[in-house]
Amino acid sequence: MAFIPVPNTVACRLFHEFLGQPITNTLYVNYNSQPDFTDLTTLASLLATQWAQKIMPQLSNQVQFRSISLRDLTTASGAVYDYSGPPLPIFGGVAGPPLPSSVAIVLSLRTGLAGRSFRGRLFLGGFSETQSDGNYMFGNLPNVLRDALVDIVDAITSSDRRVVVVSRFSGGQPRTTAVVTPVTGILARTVRVATQRKRLPTD
């Protein structure tokens, strides 16, 4: 597929390992102008620290947050920066037997606009059996994770950058240039256990 530019926007891929399986989540951060290498290094350190403080304590102690890869999507040859410095690597904070690697809690990124082009999702995975009861997560874990992600979005947001939803397609057809829309709210979709099939164990 041909490269679709996303002007002034950085893709931040967060890499974890859980039960021998990779777990990856991506956040998109848009700047007022094309970010330079210093912008990427600053963002990587901030995001690693925030994720380690806010998300990792809610995950199984068998989840390891290993690294972040950032890429400027303004052009096909945009800057790339890989980060694995402090506080990485770091393990989750919840003891107990692990749930399967495919179990996830879904957080929905909202922009205040209707349509698939204007909302995103994160599938957070890597939980302990002590956090669930059958098909449901105990207590208010989904809301705790939602609040944690809200805190991370707030920490990233400044006068020149914001977390966004990226849309590369419209009506099933690729856009010439992607559309970016700032995230204005985050919802925990359900307290039931969800499944992300691509995280099922591989042979």
SVG drawing of the C-alpha trace seen along z (x, -y; Angstrom):
<svg xmlns="http://www.w3.org/2000/svg" viewBox="-22 -27 40 51">
<polyline fill="none" stroke="black" stroke-width="0.4" points="0.0,0.0 1.3,-3.5 2.4,-5.7 -0.3,-8.1 1.3,-11.1 0.0,-12.2 1.3,-15.8 3.2,-16.8 2.2,-13.6 4.3,-11.0 3.2,-7.4 4.2,-6.1 4.3,-2.3 4.6,-0.9 6.1,2.6 5.3,5.1 5.8,8.9 3.4,11.1 3.6,14.9 6.0,14.9 3.6,12.9 4.0,9.3 1.5,6.7 1.7,3.4 -0.4,0.3 -0.1,-2.9 -0.8,-6.5 -0.6,-9.3 0.7,-12.8 0.2,-15.8 2.4,-18.9 1.9,-22.5 4.7,-22.0 6.9,-19.0 8.6,-17.6 12.3,-17.4 14.5,-14.8 14.5,-16.6 10.7,-16.6 10.8,-12.8 13.4,-12.2 11.4,-14.4 8.1,-12.7 9.6,-9.2 10.9,-9.9 7.7,-11.5 5.5,-8.8 7.7,-6.0 7.5,-7.6 3.8,-8.2 2.9,-4.8 5.2,-3.1 3.6,-5.2 -0.1,-5.1 -0.7,-1.9 1.9,0.7 0.8,0.9 -2.6,2.2 -1.2,5.0 0.1,8.5 3.6,8.7 4.4,11.0 4.0,8.1 7.2,6.4 7.1,2.9 10.2,3.0 10.5,0.1 8.8,-2.7 9.3,-3.3 8.5,-6.7 8.2,-7.7 7.4,-11.0 4.6,-10.3 4.9,-13.6 6.9,-12.0 7.8,-8.4 11.4,-9.1 10.4,-10.8 12.6,-10.6 12.6,-7.5 13.6,-7.1 13.7,-4.0 13.7,-4.4 14.4,-1.8 15.9,-4.1 14.8,-4.8 12.4,-3.7 12.4,-0.8 12.2,2.1 9.6,2.4 7.1,5.1 3.5,4.8 2.4,4.6 -0.3,7.3 0.6,10.7 -1.2,13.9 -1.7,16.5 -2.0,14.8 -5.1,14.6 -4.6,15.6 -2.6,13.1 -5.7,12.5 -7.7,11.0 -8.1,7.3 -9.9,4.2 -11.0,1.8 -10.6,-1.9 -12.3,-4.1 -10.7,-7.4 -13.4,-10.0 -13.1,-13.3 -16.6,-14.8 -17.3,-13.9 -19.4,-10.9 -18.1,-8.3 -15.4,-5.7 -12.9,-8.2 -13.1,-10.1 -12.7,-7.5 -9.9,-5.1 -9.4,-2.2 -6.7,-0.8 -6.7,2.9 -4.9,3.0 -3.8,6.6 -1.8,8.5 -3.9,9.2 -4.0,11.5 -6.7,14.0 -7.0,12.0 -8.5,9.2 -11.4,11.1 -14.4,13.2 -15.5,15.3 -16.4,12.9 -16.1,9.7 -13.2,7.7 -13.3,7.1 -14.3,3.7 -13.7,0.6 -10.5,1.7 -11.7,0.5 -12.4,-2.9 -9.1,-3.0 -7.3,-2.3 -9.5,-4.9 -8.5,-7.5 -4.9,-6.5 -5.0,-7.1 -6.7,-10.4 -3.8,-11.4 -1.3,-10.4 -3.1,-12.3 -3.2,-15.4 0.5,-15.0 1.3,-14.9 -0.9,-17.8 0.8,-21.2 0.6,-24.4 2.2,-22.6 1.2,-19.0 -1.9,-16.8 -3.0,-13.2 -5.1,-12.6 -7.1,-10.0 -5.7,-9.3 -7.9,-8.4 -6.1,-7.2 -9.3,-5.9 -12.7,-7.2 -15.5,-5.0 -13.0,-2.2 -10.7,-4.2 -7.3,-5.6 -7.0,-9.3 -4.4,-11.4 -3.5,-12.9 -4.6,-11.5 -7.0,-13.4 -6.1,-14.0 -8.6,-14.9 -7.7,-15.7 -8.9,-13.3 -11.4,-15.0 -12.6,-12.1 -11.9,-8.4 -14.5,-5.8 -14.1,-2.3 -16.4,-0.4 -17.4,2.5 -16.5,4.3 -16.7,7.6 -13.5,9.4 -12.8,8.7 -10.6,10.7 -8.0,9.6 -7.4,12.7 -4.1,11.5 -2.6,11.8 -3.5,15.5 -0.4,17.7 1.6,18.7 3.4,21.9"/>
</svg>
